[in-house]
Amino acid sequence: MEGVHLKYAHSNIIGLLSMLFNAMFLHNYLPCKLMETIIVHIIKSKNGLITDKDNYRPIAITSVVSKILELLLLDRVVSAGNF
């Protein structure tokens, strides 16, 4: 539901998120809620054994704001040539 709120938010949300992210980096602080992740295990092969732990791959479900921050960081690292 969070993504829908950001999708239909006023265009000012870009500036507000920018201020939020900059403040988090300035103060070296990431809120606990932003870092919460749910790990879901997905079966790799339906023909494989469901009791085999190697037949699963983990999927991390994070908040939309966290994903936006990750994409911004990735873009910055790649553009700096550090990746």
PDB file of N, CA, C and O in Angstrom:
ATOM      1  N   MET A   1       0.815  -1.195   0.000  1.00  0.00           N
ATOM      2  CA  MET A   1       0.000   0.000   0.000  1.00  0.00           C
ATOM      3  C   MET A   1       0.861   1.264   0.000  1.00  0.00           C
ATOM      4  O   MET A   1       0.436   2.316  -0.476  1.00  0.00           O
ATOM      5  N   GLU A   2       2.056   1.148   0.531  1.00  0.00           N
ATOM      6  CA  GLU A   2       2.944   2.296   0.649  1.00  0.00           C
ATOM      7  C   GLU A   2       3.299   2.875  -0.713  1.00  0.00           C
ATOM      8  O   GLU A   2       3.363   4.094  -0.868  1.00  0.00           O
ATOM      9  N   GLY A   3       3.532   2.013  -1.706  1.00  0.00           N
ATOM     10  CA  GLY A   3       3.891   2.466  -3.031  1.00  0.00           C
ATOM     11  C   GLY A   3       2.795   3.300  -3.678  1.00  0.00           C
ATOM     12  O   GLY A   3       3.080   4.242  -4.417  1.00  0.00           O
ATOM     13  N   VAL A   4       1.560   2.958  -3.404  1.00  0.00           N
ATOM     14  CA  VAL A   4       0.429   3.715  -3.948  1.00  0.00           C
ATOM     15  C   VAL A   4       0.420   5.124  -3.375  1.00  0.00           C
ATOM     16  O   VAL A   4       0.128   6.083  -4.088  1.00  0.00           O
ATOM     17  N   HIS A   5       0.739   5.254  -2.094  1.00  0.00           N
ATOM     18  CA  HIS A   5       0.769   6.575  -1.474  1.00  0.00           C
ATOM     19  C   HIS A   5       1.833   7.455  -2.124  1.00  0.00           C
ATOM     20  O   HIS A   5       1.603   8.643  -2.349  1.00  0.00           O
ATOM     21  N   LEU A   6       2.988   6.881  -2.423  1.00  0.00           N
ATOM     22  CA  LEU A   6       4.041   7.663  -3.063  1.00  0.00           C
ATOM     23  C   LEU A   6       3.717   7.952  -4.524  1.00  0.00           C
ATOM     24  O   LEU A   6       4.044   9.021  -5.040  1.00  0.00           O
ATOM     25  N   LYS A   7       3.080   7.007  -5.181  1.00  0.00           N
ATOM     26  CA  LYS A   7       2.734   7.182  -6.591  1.00  0.00           C
ATOM     27  C   LYS A   7       1.791   8.369  -6.795  1.00  0.00           C
ATOM     28  O   LYS A   7       1.941   9.135  -7.746  1.00  0.00           O
ATOM     29  N   TYR A   8       0.831   8.509  -5.902  1.00  0.00           N
ATOM     30  CA  TYR A   8      -0.168   9.566  -6.057  1.00  0.00           C
ATOM     31  C   TYR A   8       0.100  10.777  -5.167  1.00  0.00           C
ATOM     32  O   TYR A   8      -0.758  11.649  -5.028  1.00  0.00           O
ATOM     33  N   ALA A   9       1.278  10.832  -4.570  1.00  0.00           N
ATOM     34  CA  ALA A   9       1.629  11.964  -3.712  1.00  0.00           C
ATOM     35  C   ALA A   9       1.899  13.204  -4.567  1.00  0.00           C
ATOM     36  O   ALA A   9       2.138  13.112  -5.771  1.00  0.00           O
ATOM     37  N   HIS A  10       1.855  14.342  -3.922  1.00  0.00           N
ATOM     38  CA  HIS A  10       2.158  15.612  -4.586  1.00  0.00           C
ATOM     39  C   HIS A  10       3.621  15.591  -5.037  1.00  0.00           C
ATOM     40  O   HIS A  10       4.440  14.879  -4.457  1.00  0.00           O
ATOM     41  N   SER A  11       3.938  16.351  -6.041  1.00  0.00           N
ATOM     42  CA  SER A  11       5.307  16.368  -6.573  1.00  0.00           C
ATOM     43  C   SER A  11       6.323  16.875  -5.549  1.00  0.00           C
ATOM     44  O   SER A  11       7.524  16.669  -5.721  1.00  0.00           O
ATOM     45  N   ASN A  12       5.858  17.531  -4.493  1.00  0.00           N
ATOM     46  CA  ASN A  12       6.765  17.989  -3.434  1.00  0.00           C
ATOM     47  C   ASN A  12       7.424  16.828  -2.700  1.00  0.00           C
ATOM     48  O   ASN A  12       8.408  17.028  -1.989  1.00  0.00           O
ATOM     49  N   ILE A  13       6.895  15.614  -2.862  1.00  0.00           N
ATOM     50  CA  ILE A  13       7.442  14.447  -2.157  1.00  0.00           C
ATOM     51  C   ILE A  13       8.906  14.225  -2.537  1.00  0.00           C
ATOM     52  O   ILE A  13       9.683  13.719  -1.727  1.00  0.00           O
ATOM     53  N   ILE A  14       9.286  14.594  -3.751  1.00  0.00           N
ATOM     54  CA  ILE A  14      10.672  14.412  -4.197  1.00  0.00           C
ATOM     55  C   ILE A  14      11.616  15.239  -3.334  1.00  0.00           C
ATOM     56  O   ILE A  14      12.641  14.737  -2.871  1.00  0.00           O
ATOM     57  N   GLY A  15      11.276  16.490  -3.119  1.00  0.00           N
ATOM     58  CA  GLY A  15      12.108  17.357  -2.280  1.00  0.00           C
ATOM     59  C   GLY A  15      12.134  16.897  -0.833  1.00  0.00           C
ATOM     60  O   GLY A  15      13.172  16.956  -0.173  1.00  0.00           O
ATOM     61  N   LEU A  16      10.988  16.439  -0.342  1.00  0.00           N
ATOM     62  CA  LEU A  16      10.922  15.969   1.042  1.00  0.00           C
ATOM     63  C   LEU A  16      11.750  14.702   1.244  1.00  0.00           C
ATOM     64  O   LEU A  16      12.454  14.568   2.245  1.00  0.00           O
ATOM     65  N   LEU A  17      11.665  13.774   0.292  1.00  0.00           N
ATOM     66  CA  LEU A  17      12.485  12.566   0.390  1.00  0.00           C
ATOM     67  C   LEU A  17      13.966  12.904   0.281  1.00  0.00           C
ATOM     68  O   LEU A  17      14.792  12.295   0.960  1.00  0.00           O
ATOM     69  N   SER A  18      14.304  13.857  -0.558  1.00  0.00           N
ATOM     70  CA  SER A  18      15.690  14.289  -0.686  1.00  0.00           C
ATOM     71  C   SER A  18      16.206  14.850   0.631  1.00  0.00           C
ATOM     72  O   SER A  18      17.317  14.528   1.051  1.00  0.00           O
ATOM     73  N   MET A  19      15.404  15.687   1.286  1.00  0.00           N
ATOM     74  CA  MET A  19      15.795  16.246   2.587  1.00  0.00           C
ATOM     75  C   MET A  19      15.932  15.139   3.627  1.00  0.00           C
ATOM     76  O   MET A  19      16.858  15.160   4.438  1.00  0.00           O
ATOM     77  N   LEU A  20      15.018  14.176   3.607  1.00  0.00           N
ATOM     78  CA  LEU A  20      15.068  13.058   4.547  1.00  0.00           C
ATOM     79  C   LEU A  20      16.339  12.244   4.353  1.00  0.00           C
ATOM     80  O   LEU A  20      17.049  11.964   5.319  1.00  0.00           O
ATOM     81  N   PHE A  21      16.630  11.865   3.126  1.00  0.00           N
ATOM     82  CA  PHE A  21      17.811  11.050   2.848  1.00  0.00           C
ATOM     83  C   PHE A  21      19.096  11.802   3.195  1.00  0.00           C
ATOM     84  O   PHE A  21      20.018  11.224   3.769  1.00  0.00           O
ATOM     85  N   ASN A  22      19.158  13.082   2.848  1.00  0.00           N
ATOM     86  CA  ASN A  22      20.347  13.877   3.177  1.00  0.00           C
ATOM     87  C   ASN A  22      20.534  13.994   4.682  1.00  0.00           C
ATOM     88  O   ASN A  22      21.663  13.930   5.169  1.00  0.00           O
ATOM     89  N   ALA A  23      19.450  14.164   5.424  1.00  0.00           N
ATOM     90  CA  ALA A  23      19.542  14.250   6.890  1.00  0.00           C
ATOM     91  C   ALA A  23      20.001  12.917   7.479  1.00  0.00           C
ATOM     92  O   ALA A  23      20.774  12.896   8.437  1.00  0.00           O
ATOM     93  N   MET A  24      19.533  11.813   6.917  1.00  0.00           N
ATOM     94  CA  MET A  24      19.956  10.506   7.412  1.00  0.00           C
ATOM     95  C   MET A  24      21.454  10.310   7.204  1.00  0.00           C
ATOM     96  O   MET A  24      22.135   9.774   8.079  1.00  0.00           O
ATOM     97  N   PHE A  25      21.977  10.742   6.047  1.00  0.00           N
ATOM     98  CA  PHE A  25      23.414  10.604   5.793  1.00  0.00           C
ATOM     99  C   PHE A  25      24.223  11.581   6.636  1.00  0.00           C
ATOM    100  O   PHE A  25      25.298  11.236   7.126  1.00  0.00           O
ATOM    101  N   LEU A  26      23.717  12.789   6.806  1.00  0.00           N
ATOM    102  CA  LEU A  26      24.416  13.795   7.595  1.00  0.00           C
ATOM    103  C   LEU A  26      24.581  13.348   9.047  1.00  0.00           C
ATOM    104  O   LEU A  26      25.629  13.567   9.656  1.00  0.00           O
ATOM    105  N   HIS A  27      23.543  12.722   9.594  1.00  0.00           N
ATOM    106  CA  HIS A  27      23.548  12.307  11.002  1.00  0.00           C
ATOM    107  C   HIS A  27      23.914  10.833  11.188  1.00  0.00           C
ATOM    108  O   HIS A  27      23.878  10.317  12.305  1.00  0.00           O
ATOM    109  N   ASN A  28      24.267  10.160  10.090  1.00  0.00           N
ATOM    110  CA  ASN A  28      24.618   8.731  10.159  1.00  0.00           C
ATOM    111  C   ASN A  28      23.552   7.923  10.896  1.00  0.00           C
ATOM    112  O   ASN A  28      23.858   7.146  11.801  1.00  0.00           O
ATOM    113  N   TYR A  29      22.317   8.117  10.500  1.00  0.00           N
ATOM    114  CA  TYR A  29      21.212   7.447  11.187  1.00  0.00           C
ATOM    115  C   TYR A  29      20.208   6.922  10.174  1.00  0.00           C
ATOM    116  O   TYR A  29      19.753   7.652   9.294  1.00  0.00           O
ATOM    117  N   LEU A  30      19.874   5.658  10.309  1.00  0.00           N
ATOM    118  CA  LEU A  30      18.802   5.055   9.509  1.00  0.00           C
ATOM    119  C   LEU A  30      17.747   4.559  10.484  1.00  0.00           C
ATOM    120  O   LEU A  30      18.059   3.770  11.376  1.00  0.00           O
ATOM    121  N   PRO A  31      16.517   5.000  10.335  1.00  0.00           N
ATOM    122  CA  PRO A  31      15.458   4.543  11.242  1.00  0.00           C
ATOM    123  C   PRO A  31      15.268   3.027  11.158  1.00  0.00           C
ATOM    124  O   PRO A  31      15.399   2.435  10.087  1.00  0.00           O
ATOM    125  N   CYS A  32      14.963   2.415  12.287  1.00  0.00           N
ATOM    126  CA  CYS A  32      14.771   0.959  12.346  1.00  0.00           C
ATOM    127  C   CYS A  32      13.688   0.501  11.383  1.00  0.00           C
ATOM    128  O   CYS A  32      13.834  -0.539  10.741  1.00  0.00           O
ATOM    129  N   LYS A  33      12.616   1.251  11.273  1.00  0.00           N
ATOM    130  CA  LYS A  33      11.518   0.874  10.375  1.00  0.00           C
ATOM    131  C   LYS A  33      11.973   0.839   8.920  1.00  0.00           C
ATOM    132  O   LYS A  33      11.469   0.044   8.126  1.00  0.00           O
ATOM    133  N   LEU A  34      12.921   1.698   8.573  1.00  0.00           N
ATOM    134  CA  LEU A  34      13.422   1.732   7.203  1.00  0.00           C
ATOM    135  C   LEU A  34      14.244   0.490   6.892  1.00  0.00           C
ATOM    136  O   LEU A  34      14.313   0.061   5.740  1.00  0.00           O
ATOM    137  N   MET A  35      14.864  -0.088   7.909  1.00  0.00           N
ATOM    138  CA  MET A  35      15.735  -1.238   7.701  1.00  0.00           C
ATOM    139  C   MET A  35      15.029  -2.574   7.908  1.00  0.00           C
ATOM    140  O   MET A  35      15.646  -3.624   7.727  1.00  0.00           O
ATOM    141  N   GLU A  36      13.756  -2.561   8.283  1.00  0.00           N
ATOM    142  CA  GLU A  36      13.027  -3.811   8.477  1.00  0.00           C
ATOM    143  C   GLU A  36      12.884  -4.555   7.149  1.00  0.00           C
ATOM    144  O   GLU A  36      12.556  -3.967   6.119  1.00  0.00           O
ATOM    145  N   THR A  37      13.135  -5.838   7.202  1.00  0.00           N
ATOM    146  CA  THR A  37      13.064  -6.682   6.008  1.00  0.00           C
ATOM    147  C   THR A  37      12.372  -7.986   6.361  1.00  0.00           C
ATOM    148  O   THR A  37      12.606  -8.556   7.426  1.00  0.00           O
ATOM    149  N   ILE A  38      11.533  -8.447   5.476  1.00  0.00           N
ATOM    150  CA  ILE A  38      10.896  -9.744   5.626  1.00  0.00           C
ATOM    151  C   ILE A  38      11.528 -10.661   4.588  1.00  0.00           C
ATOM    152  O   ILE A  38      11.559 -10.333   3.402  1.00  0.00           O
ATOM    153  N   ILE A  39      12.028 -11.801   5.028  1.00  0.00           N
ATOM    154  CA  ILE A  39      12.637 -12.772   4.128  1.00  0.00           C
ATOM    155  C   ILE A  39      11.618 -13.860   3.816  1.00  0.00           C
ATOM    156  O   ILE A  39      11.076 -14.494   4.721  1.00  0.00           O
ATOM    157  N   VAL A  40      11.361 -14.070   2.524  1.00  0.00           N
ATOM    158  CA  VAL A  40      10.433 -15.093   2.067  1.00  0.00           C
ATOM    159  C   VAL A  40      11.232 -16.084   1.230  1.00  0.00           C
ATOM    160  O   VAL A  40      12.034 -15.682   0.387  1.00  0.00           O
ATOM    161  N   HIS A  41      11.022 -17.349   1.454  1.00  0.00           N
ATOM    162  CA  HIS A  41      11.733 -18.382   0.713  1.00  0.00           C
ATOM    163  C   HIS A  41      10.871 -18.851  -0.459  1.00  0.00           C
ATOM    164  O   HIS A  41       9.716 -19.238  -0.281  1.00  0.00           O
ATOM    165  N   ILE A  42      11.448 -18.810  -1.653  1.00  0.00           N
ATOM    166  CA  ILE A  42      10.767 -19.199  -2.875  1.00  0.00           C
ATOM    167  C   ILE A  42      11.417 -20.478  -3.403  1.00  0.00           C
ATOM    168  O   ILE A  42      12.642 -20.597  -3.415  1.00  0.00           O
ATOM    169  N   ILE A  43      10.599 -21.427  -3.835  1.00  0.00           N
ATOM    170  CA  ILE A  43      11.119 -22.676  -4.378  1.00  0.00           C
ATOM    171  C   ILE A  43      11.763 -22.411  -5.739  1.00  0.00           C
ATOM    172  O   ILE A  43      11.162 -21.767  -6.599  1.00  0.00           O
ATOM    173  N   LYS A  44      12.989 -22.908  -5.930  1.00  0.00           N
ATOM    174  CA  LYS A  44      13.693 -22.743  -7.206  1.00  0.00           C
ATOM    175  C   LYS A  44      13.105 -23.652  -8.272  1.00  0.00           C
ATOM    176  O   LYS A  44      12.761 -23.200  -9.364  1.00  0.00           O
ATOM    177  N   SER A  45      12.992 -24.935  -7.952  1.00  0.00           N
ATOM    178  CA  SER A  45      12.521 -25.905  -8.924  1.00  0.00           C
ATOM    179  C   SER A  45      11.365 -26.699  -8.319  1.00  0.00           C
ATOM    180  O   SER A  45      11.512 -27.334  -7.274  1.00  0.00           O
ATOM    181  N   LYS A  46      10.225 -26.654  -8.987  1.00  0.00           N
ATOM    182  CA  LYS A  46       9.063 -27.410  -8.497  1.00  0.00           C
ATOM    183  C   LYS A  46       9.272 -28.904  -8.646  1.00  0.00           C
ATOM    184  O   LYS A  46       8.592 -29.698  -7.996  1.00  0.00           O
ATOM    185  N   ASN A  47      10.214 -29.294  -9.501  1.00  0.00           N
ATOM    186  CA  ASN A  47      10.516 -30.711  -9.680  1.00  0.00           C
ATOM    187  C   ASN A  47      11.463 -31.229  -8.603  1.00  0.00           C
ATOM    188  O   ASN A  47      11.588 -32.437  -8.406  1.00  0.00           O
ATOM    189  N   GLY A  48      12.142 -30.289  -7.891  1.00  0.00           N
ATOM    190  CA  GLY A  48      13.081 -30.682  -6.853  1.00  0.00           C
ATOM    191  C   GLY A  48      12.360 -31.022  -5.556  1.00  0.00           C
ATOM    192  O   GLY A  48      11.144 -30.865  -5.439  1.00  0.00           O
ATOM    193  N   LEU A  49      13.124 -31.482  -4.604  1.00  0.00           N
ATOM    194  CA  LEU A  49      12.565 -31.835  -3.301  1.00  0.00           C
ATOM    195  C   LEU A  49      12.251 -30.571  -2.512  1.00  0.00           C
ATOM    196  O   LEU A  49      13.083 -29.671  -2.402  1.00  0.00           O
ATOM    197  N   ILE A  50      11.040 -30.517  -1.965  1.00  0.00           N
ATOM    198  CA  ILE A  50      10.687 -29.346  -1.161  1.00  0.00           C
ATOM    199  C   ILE A  50      11.346 -29.396   0.218  1.00  0.00           C
ATOM    200  O   ILE A  50      11.356 -28.399   0.940  1.00  0.00           O
ATOM    201  N   THR A  51      11.892 -30.548   0.581  1.00  0.00           N
ATOM    202  CA  THR A  51      12.593 -30.668   1.859  1.00  0.00           C
ATOM    203  C   THR A  51      14.068 -30.302   1.747  1.00  0.00           C
ATOM    204  O   THR A  51      14.765 -30.221   2.759  1.00  0.00           O
ATOM    205  N   ASP A  52      14.554 -30.077   0.515  1.00  0.00           N
ATOM    206  CA  ASP A  52      15.958 -29.722   0.293  1.00  0.00           C
ATOM    207  C   ASP A  52      16.134 -28.216   0.443  1.00  0.00           C
ATOM    208  O   ASP A  52      15.530 -27.435  -0.292  1.00  0.00           O
ATOM    209  N   LYS A  53      16.964 -27.816   1.400  1.00  0.00           N
ATOM    210  CA  LYS A  53      17.161 -26.387   1.648  1.00  0.00           C
ATOM    211  C   LYS A  53      17.818 -25.674   0.472  1.00  0.00           C
ATOM    212  O   LYS A  53      17.647 -24.465   0.318  1.00  0.00           O
ATOM    213  N   ASP A  54      18.564 -26.393  -0.356  1.00  0.00           N
ATOM    214  CA  ASP A  54      19.207 -25.787  -1.521  1.00  0.00           C
ATOM    215  C   ASP A  54      18.227 -25.543  -2.668  1.00  0.00           C
ATOM    216  O   ASP A  54      18.597 -24.947  -3.679  1.00  0.00           O
ATOM    217  N   ASN A  55      16.987 -25.995  -2.520  1.00  0.00           N
ATOM    218  CA  ASN A  55      15.962 -25.805  -3.543  1.00  0.00           C
ATOM    219  C   ASN A  55      15.163 -24.521  -3.295  1.00  0.00           C
ATOM    220  O   ASN A  55      14.125 -24.305  -3.921  1.00  0.00           O
ATOM    221  N   TYR A  56      15.637 -23.689  -2.404  1.00  0.00           N
ATOM    222  CA  TYR A  56      14.949 -22.437  -2.089  1.00  0.00           C
ATOM    223  C   TYR A  56      15.887 -21.261  -2.296  1.00  0.00           C
ATOM    224  O   TYR A  56      17.100 -21.377  -2.118  1.00  0.00           O
ATOM    225  N   ARG A  57      15.310 -20.130  -2.673  1.00  0.00           N
ATOM    226  CA  ARG A  57      16.088 -18.898  -2.740  1.00  0.00           C
ATOM    227  C   ARG A  57      15.367 -17.840  -1.916  1.00  0.00           C
ATOM    228  O   ARG A  57      14.139 -17.760  -1.943  1.00  0.00           O
ATOM    229  N   PRO A  58      16.117 -17.036  -1.191  1.00  0.00           N
ATOM    230  CA  PRO A  58      15.482 -16.018  -0.352  1.00  0.00           C
ATOM    231  C   PRO A  58      15.128 -14.765  -1.152  1.00  0.00           C
ATOM    232  O   PRO A  58      15.869 -14.347  -2.042  1.00  0.00           O
ATOM    233  N   ILE A  59      14.009 -14.190  -0.822  1.00  0.00           N
ATOM    234  CA  ILE A  59      13.574 -12.918  -1.388  1.00  0.00           C
ATOM    235  C   ILE A  59      13.397 -11.958  -0.222  1.00  0.00           C
ATOM    236  O   ILE A  59      12.700 -12.273   0.742  1.00  0.00           O
ATOM    237  N   ALA A  60      14.023 -10.788  -0.306  1.00  0.00           N
ATOM    238  CA  ALA A  60      13.913  -9.785   0.756  1.00  0.00           C
ATOM    239  C   ALA A  60      12.839  -8.776   0.372  1.00  0.00           C
ATOM    240  O   ALA A  60      12.900  -8.174  -0.700  1.00  0.00           O
ATOM    241  N   ILE A  61      11.867  -8.595   1.239  1.00  0.00           N
ATOM    242  CA  ILE A  61      10.796  -7.625   1.023  1.00  0.00           C
ATOM    243  C   ILE A  61      11.055  -6.445   1.956  1.00  0.00           C
ATOM    244  O   ILE A  61      11.051  -6.587   3.179  1.00  0.00           O
ATOM    245  N   THR A  62      11.281  -5.273   1.349  1.00  0.00           N
ATOM    246  CA  THR A  62      11.552  -4.070   2.122  1.00  0.00           C
ATOM    247  C   THR A  62      10.525  -2.999   1.775  1.00  0.00           C
ATOM    248  O   THR A  62       9.698  -3.182   0.882  1.00  0.00           O
ATOM    249  N   SER A  63      10.587  -1.892   2.483  1.00  0.00           N
ATOM    250  CA  SER A  63       9.643  -0.804   2.220  1.00  0.00           C
ATOM    251  C   SER A  63       9.998  -0.102   0.913  1.00  0.00           C
ATOM    252  O   SER A  63      11.126  -0.210   0.431  1.00  0.00           O
ATOM    253  N   VAL A  64       9.052   0.602   0.352  1.00  0.00           N
ATOM    254  CA  VAL A  64       9.258   1.322  -0.902  1.00  0.00           C
ATOM    255  C   VAL A  64      10.281   2.438  -0.708  1.00  0.00           C
ATOM    256  O   VAL A  64      11.111   2.673  -1.586  1.00  0.00           O
ATOM    257  N   VAL A  65      10.232   3.122   0.420  1.00  0.00           N
ATOM    258  CA  VAL A  65      11.190   4.201   0.693  1.00  0.00           C
ATOM    259  C   VAL A  65      12.605   3.630   0.769  1.00  0.00           C
ATOM    260  O   VAL A  65      13.557   4.246   0.289  1.00  0.00           O
ATOM    261  N   SER A  66      12.737   2.456   1.370  1.00  0.00           N
ATOM    262  CA  SER A  66      14.035   1.795   1.443  1.00  0.00           C
ATOM    263  C   SER A  66      14.542   1.436   0.044  1.00  0.00           C
ATOM    264  O   SER A  66      15.728   1.590  -0.246  1.00  0.00           O
ATOM    265  N   LYS A  67      13.658   0.966  -0.810  1.00  0.00           N
ATOM    266  CA  LYS A  67      14.045   0.634  -2.183  1.00  0.00           C
ATOM    267  C   LYS A  67      14.487   1.876  -2.959  1.00  0.00           C
ATOM    268  O   LYS A  67      15.436   1.813  -3.740  1.00  0.00           O
ATOM    269  N   ILE A  68      13.814   2.988  -2.751  1.00  0.00           N
ATOM    270  CA  ILE A  68      14.197   4.241  -3.407  1.00  0.00           C
ATOM    271  C   ILE A  68      15.599   4.641  -2.956  1.00  0.00           C
ATOM    272  O   ILE A  68      16.433   5.027  -3.775  1.00  0.00           O
ATOM    273  N   LEU A  69      15.854   4.549  -1.654  1.00  0.00           N
ATOM    274  CA  LEU A  69      17.172   4.880  -1.118  1.00  0.00           C
ATOM    275  C   LEU A  69      18.242   3.949  -1.698  1.00  0.00           C
ATOM    276  O   LEU A  69      19.326   4.406  -2.060  1.00  0.00           O
ATOM    277  N   GLU A  70      17.948   2.672  -1.787  1.00  0.00           N
ATOM    278  CA  GLU A  70      18.899   1.710  -2.358  1.00  0.00           C
ATOM    279  C   GLU A  70      19.219   2.045  -3.813  1.00  0.00           C
ATOM    280  O   GLU A  70      20.378   1.988  -4.223  1.00  0.00           O
ATOM    281  N   LEU A  71      18.201   2.390  -4.590  1.00  0.00           N
ATOM    282  CA  LEU A  71      18.426   2.733  -5.996  1.00  0.00           C
ATOM    283  C   LEU A  71      19.269   3.995  -6.143  1.00  0.00           C
ATOM    284  O   LEU A  71      20.126   4.077  -7.022  1.00  0.00           O
ATOM    285  N   LEU A  72      19.023   4.973  -5.284  1.00  0.00           N
ATOM    286  CA  LEU A  72      19.814   6.205  -5.320  1.00  0.00           C
ATOM    287  C   LEU A  72      21.271   5.929  -4.967  1.00  0.00           C
ATOM    288  O   LEU A  72      22.181   6.458  -5.604  1.00  0.00           O
ATOM    289  N   LEU A  73      21.486   5.104  -3.956  1.00  0.00           N
ATOM    290  CA  LEU A  73      22.850   4.755  -3.562  1.00  0.00           C
ATOM    291  C   LEU A  73      23.556   3.979  -4.663  1.00  0.00           C
ATOM    292  O   LEU A  73      24.719   4.243  -4.967  1.00  0.00           O
ATOM    293  N   LEU A  74      22.856   3.023  -5.259  1.00  0.00           N
ATOM    294  CA  LEU A  74      23.447   2.231  -6.334  1.00  0.00           C
ATOM    295  C   LEU A  74      23.836   3.127  -7.502  1.00  0.00           C
ATOM    296  O   LEU A  74      24.921   2.977  -8.065  1.00  0.00           O
ATOM    297  N   ASP A  75      22.963   4.056  -7.869  1.00  0.00           N
ATOM    298  CA  ASP A  75      23.244   4.970  -8.961  1.00  0.00           C
ATOM    299  C   ASP A  75      24.470   5.824  -8.659  1.00  0.00           C
ATOM    300  O   ASP A  75      25.297   6.070  -9.538  1.00  0.00           O
ATOM    301  N   ARG A  76      24.581   6.273  -7.414  1.00  0.00           N
ATOM    302  CA  ARG A  76      25.712   7.108  -7.025  1.00  0.00           C
ATOM    303  C   ARG A  76      27.015   6.326  -7.050  1.00  0.00           C
ATOM    304  O   ARG A  76      28.043   6.836  -7.495  1.00  0.00           O
ATOM    305  N   VAL A  77      26.972   5.090  -6.573  1.00  0.00           N
ATOM    306  CA  VAL A  77      28.181   4.258  -6.549  1.00  0.00           C
ATOM    307  C   VAL A  77      28.614   3.897  -7.969  1.00  0.00           C
ATOM    308  O   VAL A  77      29.801   3.949  -8.292  1.00  0.00           O
ATOM    309  N   VAL A  78      27.659   3.536  -8.807  1.00  0.00           N
ATOM    310  CA  VAL A  78      27.987   3.154 -10.193  1.00  0.00           C
ATOM    311  C   VAL A  78      28.524   4.374 -10.963  1.00  0.00           C
ATOM    312  O   VAL A  78      29.500   4.252 -11.704  1.00  0.00           O
ATOM    313  N   SER A  79      27.906   5.528 -10.795  1.00  0.00           N
ATOM    314  CA  SER A  79      28.359   6.708 -11.521  1.00  0.00           C
ATOM    315  C   SER A  79      29.736   7.182 -11.040  1.00  0.00           C
ATOM    316  O   SER A  79      30.470   7.823 -11.793  1.00  0.00           O
ATOM    317  N   ALA A  80      30.082   6.869  -9.798  1.00  0.00           N
ATOM    318  CA  ALA A  80      31.401   7.241  -9.282  1.00  0.00           C
ATOM    319  C   ALA A  80      32.475   6.250  -9.721  1.00  0.00           C
ATOM    320  O   ALA A  80      33.665   6.500  -9.530  1.00  0.00           O
ATOM    321  N   GLY A  81      32.063   5.131 -10.305  1.00  0.00           N
ATOM    322  CA  GLY A  81      33.012   4.141 -10.789  1.00  0.00           C
ATOM    323  C   GLY A  81      33.573   3.260  -9.683  1.00  0.00           C
ATOM    324  O   GLY A  81      34.607   2.616  -9.865  1.00  0.00           O
ATOM    325  N   ASN A  82      32.904   3.228  -8.548  1.00  0.00           N
ATOM    326  CA  ASN A  82      33.366   2.409  -7.421  1.00  0.00           C
ATOM    327  C   ASN A  82      32.732   1.038  -7.388  1.00  0.00           C
ATOM    328  O   ASN A  82      32.859   0.315  -6.400  1.00  0.00           O
ATOM    329  N   PHE A  83      32.057   0.675  -8.449  1.00  0.00           N
ATOM    330  CA  PHE A  83      31.338  -0.595  -8.438  1.00  0.00           C
ATOM    331  C   PHE A  83      31.826  -1.477  -9.528  1.00  0.00           C
ATOM    332  O   PHE A  83      31.338  -2.597  -9.681  1.00  0.00           O
TER     333      PHE A  83
END
